[in-house]
Amino acid sequence: MARWLRPLVGALLLLEGAAALSFLHHRYEELVQALFRVQSQCPYVTRIYSIGRSVEGRHLYVLEFSDSPGVHEPLEPEFKYVGNMHGNEVLGRELLLQLSEFLCEEYRRGNERITRLIHDTRIHIMPSMNPDGYEVAAKQGPDSNGYLTGRNNANGVDLNRNFPDLNTLMYYSREISGPNHHIPLPDNWKSQVEPETLAVIQWISSYNFVLSANLHGGAVVANYPYDKSQDQRFRSHRRTVNTPTPDDKLFQKLAKTYSYAHSWMHRGWNCGDYFADGITNGASWYSLSKGMQDFNYLYTNCFEITLELSCNKFPPEEDLERQWMANREALVAFIEEVHQGIKGLVSDENNNGIAGAVISVQGISHDITSGDTGDYFRLLLPGTYTVTASAEGYHPQTVTTTVGPAAPSLVHFQLKQEVARKPPERKASGTRMNNKALQKKVVPRATRRGTQR
């Protein structure tokens, strides 16, 4: 199907009755009411939970959509949207509230596409990661809101510069052939992050998220990792160096999925900038350290991109409906991207799931791991791949599989346990040997004015 036809076809599928949406800015109490209203309207496929509190004590609420709320179903991928990380970038916050109402309403109407999406995916929506900053920005209002007013949290910290710097560790690790995934956190990381950041890190450590996007404002472009350039000799934020991940082609495809489903992002010219296809590598735009999207990729199994959705960080209410119509198909289409590549179960000879098994794809130097139940999800572009599953105490297993353009290929692994070797007998008069396991240790990891992610 031609690329330009996909947004049109998808949009037509969503026009089966339009939900009565309220295009208003929502303060914290109104946001909470809106979330609980959706939950009350769709009680059997939604759940509300809090991942923690902000500096000023506001809950960081998440609305979950699933046919089994609160339960991870094996082979059903976990997806998340995070909005309002910068308190004065508010469009994402409102779009995620609109998306929540839309998913509920269309599910109740029997929309086949939305029903299938909710039944096959566990969707987590956090409208606001920075509710304290939003309240500061909202007091100014759309007309007089300053460029930085409300951007940071209540402690004056930019949350998208507050995650542990795993990029530096990764670049060093790559030089010594160290780990390329799930890079360990520094020992003192908790003392270096804000309450909101801590809550998000604990959240993404508790759920095996596969795909994610965080929503910002100040530009119109889909931004993908890496955000931080490896070349740190140049300290100017205007230094641009394309810094691709091992999954660069996949990330470009994910970003294009959003930009081409968006009404105008893919055109490239927006807000006085030009981005081909409406996408950019983060470091190619400008280098950003300690950002959330790089952290997701390097610390978890989650592939995250950053969506810049409006030139105006705090658009007026009369513009919200137009923005919703421009983003609606893109928001749905991006969730559907979680269903590609390969997935399966890693088990032992007794069919018990093996958690933490490493899934390696030949030619792509970034591994992922199986979840608590032994299921795994590896996003891949269409093609033929050689895939290996390995776990401590088991013989690795390698298979060759072909990935198509539609549903993910199902690839299971059953690993055989290694036979324990009998230790050599020691002479009575000999000295006792003390074997120490070799531990690989990585050294501690230590814009322009138009917009800052």
Phi, psi and chi 1 to 4 in degrees:
 res  aa     phi    psi   chi1   chi2   chi3   chi4
   1 MET       -  134.7 -179.5 -177.1  -66.6      -
   2 ALA   -58.5  144.3      -      -      -      -
   3 ARG   -58.7  -38.3 -179.8 -177.7  -70.3  170.3
   4 TRP   -71.0  -18.5   64.8  -90.0      -      -
   5 LEU   -79.4  -26.9  -83.6  176.6      -      -
   6 ARG   -60.1  -48.5 -179.0  176.6  177.6 -179.9
   7 PRO   -59.4  -36.8  -22.2   33.8      -      -
   8 LEU   -65.6  -47.1  175.8   60.8      -      -
   9 VAL   -63.0  -44.4  173.1      -      -      -
  10 GLY   -61.9  -41.2      -      -      -      -
  11 ALA   -64.0  -39.6      -      -      -      -
  12 LEU   -63.0  -35.2  -69.7  174.5      -      -
  13 LEU   -67.3  -23.3  -70.0  173.2      -      -
  14 LEU   -94.7   -0.5  -65.0 -179.5      -      -
  15 LEU   -89.4   14.0  -74.3  177.3      -      -
  16 GLU   -77.5   68.4 -175.7 -172.7  -29.6      -
  17 GLY    88.4  123.9      -      -      -      -
  18 ALA   -98.2  133.7      -      -      -      -
  19 ALA   -71.0  150.4      -      -      -      -
  20 ALA   -80.5   97.6      -      -      -      -
  21 LEU  -102.5  150.2  -56.7  174.5      -      -
  22 SER  -102.9  111.7   53.8      -      -      -
  23 PHE   -92.3   79.5  -63.1  101.7      -      -
  24 LEU  -135.7  157.4  -55.8  169.5      -      -
  25 HIS   -80.3  135.0  -73.2  -64.7      -      -
  26 HIS  -111.3  118.3  -65.9   75.3      -      -
  27 ARG   -71.0  176.5  -60.9  -68.4  -74.6  -94.3
  28 TYR   -57.1  -49.5  175.6   73.0      -      -
  29 GLU   -62.4  -37.5  -68.0   78.1    9.3      -
  30 GLU   -70.3  -36.0  -64.0  164.5  -24.8      -
  31 LEU   -61.9  -45.7  178.0  146.8      -      -
  32 VAL   -61.8  -43.6  173.9      -      -      -
  33 GLN   -61.2  -40.5  -68.0  171.8    3.7      -
  34 ALA   -64.3  -41.5      -      -      -      -
  35 LEU   -63.5  -45.6  -69.2  177.2      -      -
  36 PHE   -70.8  -26.5  -83.5   89.6      -      -
  37 ARG   -67.5  -41.2 -178.6  168.7   59.5 -109.8
  38 VAL   -63.2  -42.9  172.3      -      -      -
  39 GLN   -63.1  -36.6 -158.7  -80.0  -34.4      -
  40 SER   -72.2  -27.9   66.9      -      -      -
  41 GLN   -80.8  -27.0  -68.4  172.0  -13.9      -
  42 CYS  -130.1   62.3  -67.6      -      -      -
  43 PRO   -67.0  -24.2   26.5  -35.6      -      -
  44 TYR   -87.7  -10.2  -58.8  111.4      -      -
  45 VAL  -127.2   13.7  -67.7      -      -      -
  46 THR  -135.5  159.3   59.5      -      -      -
  47 ARG  -152.8  141.8  175.3  177.6   72.3  108.6
  48 ILE  -111.6  133.0  -67.9  177.4      -      -
  49 TYR  -144.5  158.8   63.7   96.5      -      -
  50 SER  -110.4  136.4  171.3      -      -      -
  51 ILE   -94.0   -3.6   67.9  167.1      -      -
  52 GLY   154.0 -165.0      -      -      -      -
  53 ARG  -127.8  154.9  -69.1  179.0 -178.5  -93.7
  54 SER   -77.3  178.5   65.6      -      -      -
  55 VAL   -56.0  -40.9  171.9      -      -      -
  56 GLU   -91.0   11.0  -65.2 -178.9  -15.6      -
  57 GLY    90.9    8.1      -      -      -      -
  58 ARG   -79.7  138.9  -65.5 -179.2  174.9   90.3
  59 HIS   -66.9  143.1  -82.7  -71.3      -      -
  60 LEU   -97.9   89.2  -55.6  177.0      -      -
  61 TYR   -82.9  146.5  -78.9  117.4      -      -
  62 VAL  -127.3  135.3  176.4      -      -      -
  63 LEU  -105.3  123.8  177.6   63.0      -      -
  64 GLU  -105.2  137.0  172.9 -168.3  -27.6      -
  65 PHE  -114.5  128.4  -78.4   87.8      -      -
  66 SER  -169.6  154.0  170.2      -      -      -
  67 ASP   -76.6   -9.0   58.8  -17.4      -      -
  68 SER  -135.3   73.9  -61.9      -      -      -
  69 PRO   -56.4  136.0  -23.2   34.3      -      -
  70 GLY    85.2    1.0      -      -      -      -
  71 VAL  -128.3  133.0  177.4      -      -      -
  72 HIS   -85.7  118.8  171.6   72.9      -      -
  73 GLU   -92.9  126.7  -61.7  177.9   81.9      -
  74 PRO   -51.5  136.5  -27.3   35.8      -      -
  75 LEU    72.6    8.0  -60.4  179.2      -      -
  76 GLU  -105.4  115.4 -176.8  172.5  -71.9      -
  77 PRO   -71.5  153.0   26.8  -34.7      -      -
  78 GLU  -102.1  131.8  -51.4  -94.7   -6.5      -
  79 PHE  -127.3  149.4  175.6   95.1      -      -
  80 LYS  -142.9  147.6   63.3 -179.9  167.0   71.7
  81 TYR  -118.7  137.4  -88.0  132.6      -      -
  82 VAL  -127.2  127.2  177.6      -      -      -
  83 GLY  -118.5  166.8      -      -      -      -
  84 ASN    58.2   36.1 -157.9 -152.8      -      -
  85 MET   -62.6  -40.2 -173.6 -179.2 -164.9      -
  86 HIS   -96.7  121.2  -70.1  144.2      -      -
  87 GLY   -58.8  -28.6      -      -      -      -
  88 ASN   -94.5    4.4   64.9  -24.8      -      -
  89 GLU  -104.2   94.1  -63.2  173.5   11.0      -
  90 VAL  -104.3  -12.6  -53.3      -      -      -
  91 LEU   -61.7  -42.0  179.5   59.0      -      -
  92 GLY   -58.1  -38.9      -      -      -      -
  93 ARG   -58.5  -48.1  171.8 -169.9  180.0  105.3
  94 GLU   -71.7  -36.6  -60.6  -54.5  -30.8      -
  95 LEU   -63.9  -37.6  -71.0  177.6      -      -
  96 LEU   -71.5  -30.9  -67.6 -177.2      -      -
  97 LEU   -67.9  -42.0  -74.3  178.8      -      -
  98 GLN   -62.8  -42.4  -59.5  -70.1  -15.6      -
  99 LEU   -61.6  -40.2  176.8   63.9      -      -
 100 SER   -61.8  -46.8  -60.5      -      -      -
 101 GLU   -63.4  -40.4  -67.4 -174.5   26.9      -
 102 PHE   -64.6  -47.5  177.4   77.3      -      -
 103 LEU   -59.8  -42.5  -68.4  177.4      -      -
 104 CYS   -64.5  -48.3  174.0      -      -      -
 105 GLU   -64.5  -44.1 -178.9   66.1   20.9      -
 106 GLU   -69.2  -31.6  -67.5  -56.1  -60.8      -
 107 TYR   -65.0  -42.4 -175.8   84.5      -      -
 108 ARG   -66.7  -30.5  -66.5  173.6   62.7 -169.5
 109 ARG   -76.9  -14.0  -69.6  177.9 -178.1  -88.2
 110 GLY    87.6   19.7      -      -      -      -
 111 ASN   -57.3  118.6 -177.2  -51.3      -      -
 112 GLU   -63.5  -39.9  -68.6 -175.1    8.5      -
 113 ARG   -64.4  -45.8 -176.7 -174.7 -177.6 -167.4
 114 ILE   -70.9  -38.4  -61.0  -56.3      -      -
 115 THR   -60.6  -45.8  -61.3      -      -      -
 116 ARG   -62.9  -39.6 -178.7  171.7   62.0 -107.9
 117 LEU   -63.7  -43.6 -171.0   63.2      -      -
 118 ILE   -71.5  -35.3  -68.1  175.7      -      -
 119 HIS   -72.8  -28.6  -76.0 -176.3      -      -
 120 ASP  -102.8   -2.7  -65.3  -14.5      -      -
 121 THR  -139.3  143.8  -38.6      -      -      -
 122 ARG  -102.0  109.1 -166.0  176.5  179.5 -161.2
 123 ILE  -104.8  126.7  -55.4  166.3      -      -
 124 HIS  -115.4  125.9  -54.7 -106.5      -      -
 125 ILE  -122.4  115.5  -62.1  174.3      -      -
 126 MET  -109.7  102.6 -179.5 -168.1  -68.8      -
 127 PRO   -65.8  -31.4  -20.7   33.6      -      -
 128 SER  -142.4  116.8 -180.0      -      -      -
 129 MET   -89.2  -15.7 -178.3 -179.8  165.4      -
 130 ASN  -132.9   67.0 -174.0    4.5      -      -
 131 PRO   -65.8  -28.0   24.4  -34.6      -      -
 132 ASP   -67.8  -46.2  -62.1  -10.7      -      -
 133 GLY   -62.6  -37.1      -      -      -      -
 134 TYR   -60.4  -42.9  175.3   83.7      -      -
 135 GLU   -61.6  -36.0  -67.7  -57.2  -51.6      -
 136 VAL   -66.1  -45.4  173.1      -      -      -
 137 ALA   -66.0  -38.7      -      -      -      -
 138 ALA   -66.6  -29.9      -      -      -      -
 139 LYS   -64.7  -30.2  -70.9  179.0 -177.8  178.3
 140 GLN   -76.4  -36.6  -59.9  -70.3  -37.6      -
 141 GLY    83.3  168.2      -      -      -      -
 142 PRO   -62.2  -33.5  -20.2   32.0      -      -
 143 ASP   -76.9  -34.8  -62.1  -31.9      -      -
 144 SER  -117.1   14.7   59.0      -      -      -
 145 ASN   -70.2  126.6 -174.3  -94.9      -      -
 146 GLY   -78.3  166.7      -      -      -      -
 147 TYR   -62.2  -35.4  171.7   69.4      -      -
 148 LEU  -111.1   -4.1  -64.7  175.4      -      -
 149 THR   -63.2  113.6  -55.6      -      -      -
 150 GLY    84.6    1.6      -      -      -      -
 151 ARG   -61.5  -47.6  173.3 -175.2  175.5   86.3
 152 ASN   -86.5  174.4  -61.0  -23.5      -      -
 153 ASN   -80.2 -174.0   75.2  -16.3      -      -
 154 ALA   -67.6  -16.8      -      -      -      -
 155 ASN   -92.8    6.4  -74.0  -25.7      -      -
 156 GLY    76.2   24.9      -      -      -      -
 157 VAL  -108.9  134.9  175.5      -      -      -
 158 ASP   -77.0  112.9 -174.6  -28.1      -      -
 159 LEU   -68.1  -21.9  -62.5  179.4      -      -
 160 ASN   -88.7   14.6 -152.6   28.6      -      -
 161 ARG  -130.7   25.7  -49.0  -71.5 -167.8  -77.2
 162 ASN  -122.6    0.0 -171.2 -125.8      -      -
 163 PHE   -84.9  154.0  -74.3   78.3      -      -
 164 PRO   -54.8  139.8  -27.7   35.9      -      -
 165 ASP   -80.3   88.9  179.0   11.5      -      -
 166 LEU   -86.4  -15.5  -59.3 -170.5      -      -
 167 ASN   -62.7  -45.3  -66.2   75.1      -      -
 168 THR   -60.4  -42.6  -61.6      -      -      -
 169 LEU   -63.0  -41.5  -80.3  174.4      -      -
 170 MET   -65.3  -42.2  178.6  -90.4  -61.2      -
 171 TYR   -63.7  -39.3  -65.7  137.6      -      -
 172 TYR   -68.3  -43.8  173.3   81.5      -      -
 173 SER   -60.4  -37.2  176.1      -      -      -
 174 ARG   -63.5  -34.2 -168.5  162.6   60.6 -173.2
 175 GLU   -69.9  -27.4  -66.2  175.8    0.0      -
 176 ILE  -108.3   15.6   62.1  172.6      -      -
 177 SER    57.6   41.6  -61.1      -      -      -
 178 GLY   -86.8 -165.4      -      -      -      -
 179 PRO   -64.0  145.4   22.4  -33.4      -      -
 180 ASN  -112.6   10.6   63.2   19.0      -      -
 181 HIS  -156.6  159.5   66.4  105.2      -      -
 182 HIS    46.7   50.2  -69.9   75.4      -      -
 183 ILE   -64.9  130.7  -64.3  175.2      -      -
 184 PRO   -67.6  149.6   23.6  -34.1      -      -
 185 LEU   -78.9  151.0  -60.1  177.5      -      -
 186 PRO   -64.9  154.9   21.8  -32.2      -      -
 187 ASP   -59.4  -35.0  -66.8  -22.8      -      -
 188 ASN  -101.0   24.8   60.7  -17.3      -      -
 189 TRP   -64.2  -34.0   71.6  -87.0      -      -
 190 LYS   -64.8  -29.7  -72.6 -173.1  178.1 -179.7
 191 SER   -78.6   -7.4   64.2      -      -      -
 192 GLN  -106.9   -1.6  -60.4  176.8   -6.3      -
 193 VAL  -119.6  158.2  -59.4      -      -      -
 194 GLU   -81.2  163.2  -67.5  -62.9  -60.4      -
 195 PRO   -55.4  -40.0  -27.2   34.9      -      -
 196 GLU   -65.9  -41.6  -63.6   90.2  -13.1      -
 197 THR   -66.0  -43.7  -49.2      -      -      -
 198 LEU   -58.6  -43.1  174.1   61.9      -      -
 199 ALA   -62.8  -41.5      -      -      -      -
 200 VAL   -67.6  -41.4  167.6      -      -      -
 201 ILE   -62.4  -43.0  -68.1  175.3      -      -
 202 GLN   -66.9  -34.3  -67.9  175.0  -25.8      -
 203 TRP   -63.9  -52.2  180.0   39.6      -      -
 204 ILE   -73.8  -12.5   65.1  179.4      -      -
 205 SER   -82.5  -19.6  -60.1      -      -      -
 206 SER   -94.5  -20.2  -58.4      -      -      -
 207 TYR  -119.8  140.0  -67.8   80.9      -      -
 208 ASN   -87.1   69.2 -170.6   18.1      -      -
 209 PHE   -65.7  143.9  -70.7  113.2      -      -
 210 VAL  -107.9  -40.0  179.1      -      -      -
 211 LEU  -143.1  148.9 -177.9   62.3      -      -
 212 SER  -158.4  159.3  171.6      -      -      -
 213 ALA  -144.9  141.5      -      -      -      -
 214 ASN  -113.5  139.6   68.7   85.8      -      -
 215 LEU  -105.2  127.1  -78.2   56.3      -      -
 216 HIS  -128.2 -174.3  -71.4 -110.5      -      -
 217 GLY  -148.1  166.5      -      -      -      -
 218 GLY   114.7   -9.8      -      -      -      -
 219 ALA  -157.1  176.5      -      -      -      -
 220 VAL  -131.4   97.1  178.5      -      -      -
 221 VAL  -168.5  149.0   63.9      -      -      -
 222 ALA   -97.9  116.3      -      -      -      -
 223 ASN  -106.6  134.3  174.1   94.1      -      -
 224 TYR  -128.3  159.7   56.5   90.4      -      -
 225 PRO   -71.1  162.1    7.9   -4.4      -      -
 226 TYR   -82.1  147.8  -71.5  121.9      -      -
 227 ASP   -82.7  -30.9  -96.5  -21.4      -      -
 228 LYS  -101.4  127.9 -177.8  175.0 -179.2  178.1
 229 SER   -74.6  147.5  170.1      -      -      -
 230 GLN   -73.3  -30.6 -178.5  175.2    3.8      -
 231 ASP   -81.1   98.5 -168.0  -13.6      -      -
 232 GLN   -96.9    8.6  -66.0  -56.8  -57.6      -
 233 ARG   -70.6  -21.7  -67.7  174.9  -61.8  171.5
 234 PHE  -102.2  113.1  -61.6   90.9      -      -
 235 ARG   -91.9  -13.7  -62.8  -62.1 -179.0 -178.2
 236 SER   -66.8  135.0  170.7      -      -      -
 237 HIS   -67.9  -11.4   66.0  -88.8      -      -
 238 ARG   -85.4   -6.7  -67.4 -174.2 -179.2  -87.5
 239 ARG   -69.0  124.5  174.2   70.5  178.6  178.9
 240 THR  -120.3  121.9   60.4      -      -      -
 241 VAL  -136.5  116.4 -179.0      -      -      -
 242 ASN   -58.3  123.7 -173.5   62.5      -      -
 243 THR  -129.5   87.0  -50.8      -      -      -
 244 PRO   -79.7  153.2   29.9  -35.1      -      -
 245 THR   -85.5  169.2   68.2      -      -      -
 246 PRO   -60.3  -18.9  -25.3   35.2      -      -
 247 ASP  -105.2   34.4  -70.8  -75.1      -      -
 248 ASP   -58.4  -46.1 -173.7   58.5      -      -
 249 LYS   -63.9  -38.0  -68.7 -177.8  178.6  178.8
 250 LEU   -65.2  -44.6  172.1   62.5      -      -
 251 PHE   -62.4  -38.5  -89.4  118.3      -      -
 252 GLN   -62.4  -39.8  -70.8 -172.1   45.3      -
 253 LYS   -65.4  -41.2 -168.8 -104.8 -173.9  178.1
 254 LEU   -61.9  -44.3  -67.3  170.7      -      -
 255 ALA   -64.8  -40.9      -      -      -      -
 256 LYS   -67.4  -31.2  -73.3  179.9 -178.6  178.9
 257 THR   -56.6  -43.4  -65.5      -      -      -
 258 TYR   -73.2  -47.3 -162.1   95.0      -      -
 259 SER   -63.8  -38.0   70.5      -      -      -
 260 TYR   -81.0  -19.7  -85.3   89.4      -      -
 261 ALA   -85.0  -15.5      -      -      -      -
 262 HIS   -78.9  149.5 -172.2  -79.6      -      -
 263 SER   -62.6  -34.3  -65.7      -      -      -
 264 TRP  -142.4   -4.1   56.0   79.1      -      -
 265 MET   -56.3  -42.2 -177.1 -177.3  -72.1      -
 266 HIS   -66.8  -15.4   59.1  -80.6      -      -
 267 ARG   -68.2  -22.6  -62.8  173.6 -173.9  171.0
 268 GLY    95.2  -45.7      -      -      -      -
 269 TRP   -85.5  110.2  -75.5  109.0      -      -
 270 ASN  -151.1  138.2  -68.5  -68.3      -      -
 271 CYS    58.6   28.1  -45.4      -      -      -
 272 GLY    82.5    3.4      -      -      -      -
 273 ASP  -115.7  160.9  -67.6  -45.1      -      -
 274 TYR  -126.9  125.7  177.8   74.4      -      -
 275 PHE  -127.9  117.7  -61.1   99.6      -      -
 276 ALA   -57.2  129.4      -      -      -      -
 277 ASP    65.5    5.7  -65.2  -48.0      -      -
 278 GLY    74.0   24.2      -      -      -      -
 279 ILE  -133.0  160.9   70.1  172.0      -      -
 280 THR  -156.9  145.1 -175.6      -      -      -
 281 ASN   -70.6  136.0  170.2  -96.9      -      -
 282 GLY   -58.0  -50.9      -      -      -      -
 283 ALA   -67.8  -26.4      -      -      -      -
 284 SER   -68.1  -27.4 -179.0      -      -      -
 285 TRP   -79.6  -60.6 -172.9    9.8      -      -
 286 TYR  -166.1  148.9   61.0   87.9      -      -
 287 SER   -76.8  132.1 -176.0      -      -      -
 288 LEU  -128.6  126.3 -177.7  161.4      -      -
 289 SER  -101.8  145.3 -176.1      -      -      -
 290 LYS    65.2   33.6  -58.9 -177.5  179.4 -179.4
 291 GLY   -84.4  163.9      -      -      -      -
 292 MET   -77.1  -36.2 -175.8  164.9   70.9      -
 293 GLN   -70.0  -39.5   76.4  172.1    6.5      -
 294 ASP   -65.0  -38.6  -75.2    6.9      -      -
 295 PHE   -61.2  -42.6 -177.6   85.4      -      -
 296 ASN   -57.5  -45.7  -89.7  -92.0      -      -
 297 TYR   -68.6  -37.0 -176.6   68.5      -      -
 298 LEU   -89.1  -20.1  -65.5  172.8      -      -
 299 TYR  -109.7  -22.1 -175.4   62.0      -      -
 300 THR  -130.6 -173.6   75.6      -      -      -
 301 ASN   -86.7    3.1  -69.0  -36.6      -      -
 302 CYS   -88.3  133.4 -171.4      -      -      -
 303 PHE   -98.7  115.4  -72.1   54.6      -      -
 304 GLU  -121.0  142.7  177.6  167.5  -70.2      -
 305 ILE  -122.3  164.2   68.4  171.9      -      -
 306 THR  -111.4  127.0  -60.4      -      -      -
 307 LEU  -107.4  113.6  -61.2  172.0      -      -
 308 GLU   -91.8  119.4  -58.6  -79.9   -9.1      -
 309 LEU  -115.8   -7.7  -62.0  177.9      -      -
 310 SER  -159.2  144.8   61.8      -      -      -
 311 CYS   -65.3  -39.0  -56.8      -      -      -
 312 ASN   -89.2  119.5 -170.5  -20.2      -      -
 313 LYS   -64.3  -34.0  -70.0  174.2  178.0  -74.5
 314 PHE  -127.2   76.1 -155.4  127.2      -      -
 315 PRO   -65.9  150.7   23.4  -32.6      -      -
 316 PRO   -67.5  159.5   24.6  -34.1      -      -
 317 GLU   -60.4  -32.6  -72.8 -175.8  -16.3      -
 318 GLU   -68.2  -11.7   54.5  -94.8   26.5      -
 319 ASP   -97.7   -8.1 -167.0   37.5      -      -
 320 LEU   -66.9  -38.8  -66.4 -179.4      -      -
 321 GLU   -65.7  -42.6 -176.9  173.2    5.7      -
 322 ARG   -61.6  -40.4 -178.5  179.9   73.5   96.3
 323 GLN   -67.5  -37.4  -68.9  -72.3   -6.0      -
 324 TRP   -63.8  -44.9  163.6 -117.9      -      -
 325 MET   -65.2  -31.1  -63.0  -54.2  -63.9      -
 326 ALA   -72.5  -28.8      -      -      -      -
 327 ASN  -105.9  -13.4  -76.7  -84.1      -      -
 328 ARG   -57.3  -54.1 -176.9 -180.0   68.0  179.4
 329 GLU   -63.1  -38.8  166.7   60.8   21.3      -
 330 ALA   -64.1  -41.0      -      -      -      -
 331 LEU   -62.4  -39.8  -72.1  165.8      -      -
 332 VAL   -73.4  -45.3  175.2      -      -      -
 333 ALA   -61.6  -35.9      -      -      -      -
 334 PHE   -68.4  -37.8 -173.0   73.3      -      -
 335 ILE   -60.1  -39.9  -60.9  175.0      -      -
 336 GLU   -63.4  -20.8  -68.0  172.4  -31.1      -
 337 GLU   -67.1  -13.4  -72.4  -63.6  -67.4      -
 338 VAL   -68.4  -16.6   77.6      -      -      -
 339 HIS  -100.5   68.7  -62.7  -75.3      -      -
 340 GLN  -151.5  165.6   63.4  174.9  -60.1      -
 341 GLY    88.6 -134.0      -      -      -      -
 342 ILE  -131.5  154.8   60.5  173.9      -      -
 343 LYS  -151.6  162.7   66.6  177.9 -178.6  179.1
 344 GLY   172.9 -169.1      -      -      -      -
 345 LEU  -116.2  139.3  -65.1  169.9      -      -
 346 VAL  -109.1  117.9 -177.4      -      -      -
 347 SER  -134.6  168.1   59.9      -      -      -
 348 ASP   -92.6 -172.9   61.1   18.8      -      -
 349 GLU   -68.8  -14.5  -66.0  175.3  -78.0      -
 350 ASN  -100.4   14.1  -64.3  -43.7      -      -
 351 ASN    65.7   25.2  -65.9  -41.8      -      -
 352 ASN   -89.0  132.1  -61.6  -49.7      -      -
 353 GLY   -63.5  141.8      -      -      -      -
 354 ILE  -107.4  112.3  -59.3  175.6      -      -
 355 ALA   -81.0  146.3      -      -      -      -
 356 GLY    76.5   11.4      -      -      -      -
 357 ALA   -66.7  142.4      -      -      -      -
 358 VAL   -93.5  128.1  176.6      -      -      -
 359 ILE  -107.2  115.5  -49.9  -60.7      -      -
 360 SER  -113.6  138.1  -55.6      -      -      -
 361 VAL  -113.1  121.9  179.5      -      -      -
 362 GLN   -59.0  129.1 -176.0  176.1  -50.0      -
 363 GLY    93.5   -8.9      -      -      -      -
 364 ILE  -123.5  108.6  -55.8  177.6      -      -
 365 SER   -85.1   55.4   57.8      -      -      -
 366 HIS  -150.4  115.5 -179.0   80.6      -      -
 367 ASP   -98.2  162.6  -55.8  -26.0      -      -
 368 ILE  -127.9  172.9   57.1   98.2      -      -
 369 THR  -127.8  158.5   57.5      -      -      -
 370 SER   -76.7  154.7   59.0      -      -      -
 371 GLY   -83.7 -169.0      -      -      -      -
 372 ASP   -61.2  -31.7  -68.3  -19.8      -      -
 373 THR   -92.3    1.4   62.1      -      -      -
 374 GLY    91.4   -1.5      -      -      -      -
 375 ASP   -85.1  152.6   58.4  -14.9      -      -
 376 TYR  -139.0  160.4   74.7   91.0      -      -
 377 PHE  -141.1  120.7  -52.6   83.7      -      -
 378 ARG  -123.6  107.7 -152.0  -30.1  174.7  167.5
 379 LEU   -68.7  130.2  -59.9 -179.7      -      -
 380 LEU  -147.1  151.7  -67.2  167.9      -      -
 381 LEU   -77.0  160.8  -66.4  172.9      -      -
 382 PRO   -56.4  139.5  -27.7   36.4      -      -
 383 GLY   156.7 -177.0      -      -      -      -
 384 THR  -108.5  131.7  -60.1      -      -      -
 385 TYR  -132.1  150.3  -60.7   90.9      -      -
 386 THR  -103.5  118.7  -60.6      -      -      -
 387 VAL  -121.5  136.1 -174.3      -      -      -
 388 THR  -123.0  134.3  -60.3      -      -      -
 389 ALA  -109.3  133.8      -      -      -      -
 390 SER  -142.2  151.1   58.3      -      -      -
 391 ALA  -153.1  149.3      -      -      -      -
 392 GLU   -61.7  129.2 -174.6  176.4   -5.7      -
 393 GLY    90.5    2.3      -      -      -      -
 394 TYR  -129.9  153.9  -64.7   87.9      -      -
 395 HIS   -75.7  133.7  -67.0  -74.1      -      -
 396 PRO   -68.0  156.5   24.2  -33.3      -      -
 397 GLN  -129.0  135.2 -177.9 -177.6   -1.2      -
 398 THR  -122.0  135.7  -60.3      -      -      -
 399 VAL  -135.0  159.4  -58.3      -      -      -
 400 THR  -112.1  130.4  -61.8      -      -      -
 401 THR  -139.3  154.9 -174.5      -      -      -
 402 THR  -111.6  130.2  -61.8      -      -      -
 403 VAL  -101.5  130.0  174.9      -      -      -
 404 GLY   -96.2  179.6      -      -      -      -
 405 PRO   -82.7   -7.6   30.1  -34.4      -      -
 406 ALA  -105.0 -113.5      -      -      -      -
 407 ALA   -71.5  156.3      -      -      -      -
 408 PRO   -67.6  149.0   24.4  -34.1      -      -
 409 SER   -78.4  139.8  -61.2      -      -      -
 410 LEU   -93.4  115.9 -159.9   59.3      -      -
 411 VAL  -130.5  107.9 -178.8      -      -      -
 412 HIS   -97.0  152.6  -62.1  -52.3      -      -
 413 PHE  -126.4  135.8  -66.3   92.1      -      -
 414 GLN  -123.6  109.9 -169.9  168.3   49.1      -
 415 LEU   -94.7  137.7  -54.1 -174.5      -      -
 416 LYS   -90.9  136.4  -65.2 -178.1  178.9 -179.5
 417 GLN   -72.4  140.8 -164.7  164.0   11.9      -
 418 GLU   -71.2  143.9  -65.9  177.6  -14.6      -
 419 VAL   -79.1  125.6  178.0      -      -      -
 420 ALA   -64.7  130.5      -      -      -      -
 421 ARG   -78.6  138.3  -65.0 -178.6  178.7  179.7
 422 LYS   -75.9  125.6 -176.5  178.2 -179.5 -179.6
 423 PRO   -65.5  144.5   24.4  -33.2      -      -
 424 PRO   -63.4  144.8   25.0  -34.9      -      -
 425 GLU   -70.6  142.0  -64.8 -176.5    1.9      -
 426 ARG  -101.1  141.6  -67.3 -170.9  -62.1  -91.2
 427 LYS   -69.7  144.8  -63.6 -179.8  179.9  179.3
 428 ALA   -59.4  -33.4      -      -      -      -
 429 SER   -92.7   -2.6   59.1      -      -      -
 430 GLY   -78.9  166.1      -      -      -      -
 431 THR   -83.4  146.3   57.3      -      -      -
 432 ARG   -76.2  129.4 -177.0  173.2 -176.6  179.6
 433 MET   -87.8  138.3  -62.5  178.6   64.1      -
 434 ASN  -120.4   97.8 -177.9   19.4      -      -
 435 ASN   -83.0  127.8  -64.8  -36.0      -      -
 436 LYS  -107.5  133.2  -65.8 -176.6  177.5 -179.9
 437 ALA   -69.7  137.9      -      -      -      -
 438 LEU   -75.3  122.7  179.4   61.8      -      -
 439 GLN  -110.1  120.9  -63.6 -179.1  -10.6      -
 440 LYS   -83.3  123.9  -67.7 -177.8  178.8  178.9
 441 LYS  -124.7  133.0 -175.6  176.2 -177.9 -178.9
 442 VAL   -98.2  141.5 -178.5      -      -      -
 443 VAL   -57.9  149.6  -66.1      -      -      -
 444 PRO   -56.8  136.7  -23.0   32.8      -      -
 445 ARG   -81.6   94.2   32.6 -175.7  168.5  -86.4
 446 ALA   -37.6      -      -      -      -      -
 447 THR       -  155.4   82.3      -      -      -
 448 ARG   -81.8  170.4   58.1  180.0 -165.4 -173.1
 449 ARG   -75.3  -22.5 -176.3  170.0  173.4   81.0
 450 GLY   -58.1  -47.9      -      -      -      -
 451 THR  -160.5  152.3 -178.4      -      -      -
 452 GLN  -134.5  127.3  -67.6 -174.6   32.4      -
 453 ARG   -69.2      -  -73.2  166.0  -83.3  146.5
